[in-house]
Amino acid sequence: MNVNFSHRSVLLDEAVEALNIRPDGIYVDGTAGGGGHSFAVASKLTEGLLVAIDQDENAIAAATARLAPLGERARVVRNNFSNLTEVLEECGIEEIDGLLLDLGVSSHQLDEAERGFSYQNDAPLDMRMDQRKSETARDVVNTYSEEELKRIIYTYGEERFSGRIAAKIVAAREKAPIETTCELADLIKSAIPAAARDGGHHPAKRTFQALRIHLNGELDVIVPAIESAVAHMRKGGRIAIITFHSLEDRIVKQTFARLASGCTCPKNLPICVCGKKPLVKVISRKPILPSSAELEENPRSRSAKLRVAEKI
């Protein structure tokens, strides 16, 4: 098993600062990865606790090794961050002081060719973040209907040529199953007009993103995780979330805004009758972006955005 998560965590200093860490607080890193963010948070604790969660087997091994020197200040749990309540119950925790999420695919998952996340390395079509799942990207590509493939690629990849790509996939698989990342990437490239390929991005980028998001239910878990965190958060606790594309960022922004507004009454009512009060205040009205130094050091951080909310 390869557990080399050596890359620098994106927006590391900004995320740690955003959590406004108390030395005796209880914090959750819902996307532990190699433990970079987790280590930085736990290092600021004295009597506190950091719970590091990840669903990826390799990430669990890497985070466990990285956090071992911190002893009882850190605990590693294999689960999905959407099951926050379940994890806290298992750990005997009622309230937390902060949650950090670094959404999307990790650099390690992209770099480990055999995981099938990258269109730049030939590997079996897998894309599972949790390898205990039975369905893989190969299953999606080879068994879903053309209409469903079109919907997934358009919805989660924002790909305007989703119909052409879905049709190419279905036509190709009638001759033989599509087995590898390079097979799929070449198919996608052939479906996109040459004039539309000049944008700096690989033609397969959006489709691979879409398949990965669908397979792992990445967007479905964001709102439940935020709401669960708020329910378990002490007053003054912070939620810090790093996103990497517009779909994730929009969900985080809208969820924070909804929880900060409280009242859900129709705007034409003269007074509030629902009685709902704001649960959080938004700390970052505009997203926090990587510094020029970080962008130079780590080009993968260029699309990262950090948003922060505080329990009131």
Secondary structure as UniProt FT lines:
FT   TURN            10..11
FT   HELIX           12..18
FT   TURN            19..20
FT   TURN            23..24
FT   STRAND          26..29
FT   TURN            33..34
FT   HELIX           36..42
FT   TURN            43..44
FT   STRAND          49..54
FT   HELIX           57..67
FT   HELIX           68..73
FT   STRAND          74..78
FT   HELIX           81..83
FT   HELIX           84..90
FT   TURN            91..92
FT   STRAND          96..102
FT   HELIX           107..111
FT   HELIX           113..115
FT   TURN            131..132
FT   HELIX           137..143
FT   HELIX           146..157
FT   TURN            160..161
FT   HELIX           162..173
FT   TURN            174..175
FT   HELIX           181..191
FT   HELIX           194..196
FT   TURN            203..204
FT   HELIX           205..216
FT   TURN            217..221
FT   HELIX           222..232
FT   STRAND          233..243
FT   HELIX           246..261
FT   TURN            267..268
FT   STRAND          280..282
FT   HELIX           292..297
FT   HELIX           299..303
FT   STRAND          305..311
//
